[in-house]
Amino acid sequence: MSFEREEVSKLLANCHRRCCICHRFCGFKMETDHIIPIAKGGKDEIDNAIPVCFECHAEIHSYNNEHPRGRKFTSEELRFHREQWLDICDKHPEIFVGKMTSSEMGPLQALVSELEFNAEVAKRINSNELGALFMTDQFQRSIEIGIFWLFNDDTKKSLNDAYVTMNSANNKLQGLSFAQTGRTASMIKNEAQKFVNKAGSLIEMSSRLLKEMLPDVPATTS
């Protein structure tokens, strides 16, 4: 079962396809989530639906109950967010004049995209293709803006293992530029290939765990 399609269309129009929590314009990157989950007695009625972006949807459902910090979203708060935002959209449509219409990629999506790029880098382990560096900017961003500690222990460990290995590979790859020929270059290249190859499986695991936090996002075949 799911919400009635026509009612969902009206709800998305009413919120201007903006997330009811963070208010970002999302375009097609939206979910209509249950305010009260079905498992807790919620119904597939439009009054129980809240339009949210992938990022906020992930935070609603993936809060680590064992973590000593933070506060979990409640059904009551979600309903307040929905009613407040729909009221603003209805009474003050002028706020959208001049607003950018392109959707901004959130930190979880950006981290998934970075891992997908790095998965391609990890495939380049032969001598002719070896040399591309792994990207690590979004991993650093996730730590700086404070979303990293929201992940469960398995996800954090997987990401840490993957990025430690990728950084080690980057160090070896950068060393190749200082040792173009000879025995030293050959040794560094062999070590770089080992780290790049090892990173591949770690990246795949991390990507899978992160995609589980972004419901309904189709997995990319690596």
Summary of the structure (lengths in Angstrom):
residues: 222
radius of gyration: 21.7
end to end distance: 31.6
largest distance: 72.2
contacts: 612
relative contact order: 0.12
helix: 56%
strand: 5%
